[in-house]
Amino acid sequence: MQSKHLLIIQLDSESSTPKVIYEGKEITGKTRINFNWETKQSEGNAGNLEYNIDFLCMLDTGAPIQKGIGLKKRNG
Protein backbone atom coordinates (compact mmCIF):
# COMPACT_ATOMS: atom_id res chain seq x y z
CA MET A 1 0.00 0.00 0.00
CA GLN A 2 1.47 3.35 -1.05
CA SER A 3 1.28 6.16 1.50
CA LYS A 4 -0.45 9.39 0.49
CA HIS A 5 1.36 12.60 1.41
CA LEU A 6 -0.45 15.86 2.09
CA LEU A 7 2.36 18.18 1.05
CA ILE A 8 5.76 17.68 -0.59
CA ILE A 9 8.15 20.59 -1.16
CA GLN A 10 11.27 19.62 -3.11
CA LEU A 11 14.17 22.00 -3.64
CA ASP A 12 17.02 20.77 -5.86
CA SER A 13 19.37 23.73 -5.25
CA GLU A 14 19.44 27.14 -3.59
CA SER A 15 18.60 28.85 -6.88
CA SER A 16 15.96 26.45 -8.23
CA THR A 17 12.19 26.85 -8.11
CA PRO A 18 10.69 24.49 -5.53
CA LYS A 19 8.53 21.65 -6.79
CA VAL A 20 5.29 21.48 -4.77
CA ILE A 21 2.92 18.54 -4.69
CA TYR A 22 -0.29 19.01 -2.70
CA GLU A 23 -2.67 16.08 -2.18
CA GLY A 24 -0.93 14.19 -4.99
CA LYS A 25 -1.16 17.01 -7.57
CA GLU A 26 1.74 19.21 -8.66
CA ILE A 27 1.13 22.94 -8.18
CA THR A 28 2.35 24.99 -11.14
CA GLY A 29 2.50 28.76 -11.58
CA LYS A 30 3.81 29.23 -8.04
CA THR A 31 4.34 32.83 -6.90
CA ARG A 32 4.98 32.31 -3.16
CA ILE A 33 5.65 29.38 -0.84
CA ASN A 34 5.77 29.75 2.93
CA PHE A 35 6.23 26.80 5.32
CA ASN A 36 6.75 27.02 9.07
CA TRP A 37 6.77 24.11 11.51
CA GLU A 38 7.65 24.20 15.21
CA THR A 39 8.13 21.28 17.55
CA LYS A 40 5.86 20.97 20.54
CA GLN A 41 7.00 22.98 23.53
CA SER A 42 5.68 20.62 26.20
CA GLU A 43 3.96 17.27 26.60
CA GLY A 44 0.40 17.30 25.34
CA ASN A 45 0.97 20.03 22.75
CA ALA A 46 1.18 19.05 19.11
CA GLY A 47 3.31 22.02 17.99
CA ASN A 48 2.60 24.67 15.37
CA LEU A 49 2.19 24.30 11.62
CA GLU A 50 1.59 26.98 9.02
CA TYR A 51 1.88 26.87 5.25
CA ASN A 52 0.73 29.09 2.38
CA ILE A 53 1.19 28.44 -1.31
CA ASP A 54 0.12 31.10 -3.79
CA PHE A 55 -0.08 30.31 -7.48
CA LEU A 56 -1.48 31.63 -10.75
CA CYS A 57 -3.92 29.75 -12.93
CA MET A 58 -5.81 30.71 -16.06
CA LEU A 59 -9.55 31.25 -16.35
CA ASP A 60 -11.40 29.97 -19.41
CA THR A 61 -11.13 33.51 -20.79
CA GLY A 62 -7.33 33.29 -20.65
CA ALA A 63 -7.05 35.81 -17.83
CA PRO A 64 -4.74 34.87 -14.92
CA ILE A 65 -6.13 34.60 -11.41
CA GLN A 66 -4.21 34.12 -8.18
CA LYS A 67 -5.27 31.29 -5.88
CA GLY A 68 -3.88 29.94 -2.66
CA ILE A 69 -3.71 26.92 -0.41
CA GLY A 70 -2.99 27.30 3.27
CA LEU A 71 -3.29 26.10 6.83
CA LYS A 72 -2.56 27.69 10.18
CA LYS A 73 -2.57 25.39 13.21
CA ARG A 74 -1.44 26.81 16.54
CA ASN A 75 -1.26 24.74 19.69
CA GLY A 76 0.28 25.44 22.97
C-alpha positions, 0 to 999 in steps of 0.5 A, a space after each residue: 500500500 502506497 502512503 499518500 502525502 499531504 504536502 511535498 516541497 522539493 528543492 534541488 538547489 538554492 537557486 531552483 524553483 521548488 517543486 510542490 505537490 499538494 494532495 498528490 497534484 503538482 502545483 504549477 505557476 507558483 508565486 509564493 511558498 511559505 512553510 513554518 513548523 515548530 516542535 511541541 514545547 511541552 507534553 500534550 501540545 502538538 506544535 505549530 504548523 503553518 503553510 501558504 502556497 500562492 499560485 497563478 492559474 488561467 480562467 477559461 477567458 485566458 485571464 490569470 487569477 491568483 489562488 492559494 492553499 494554506 493552513 494555520 494550526 497553533 497549539 500550545 
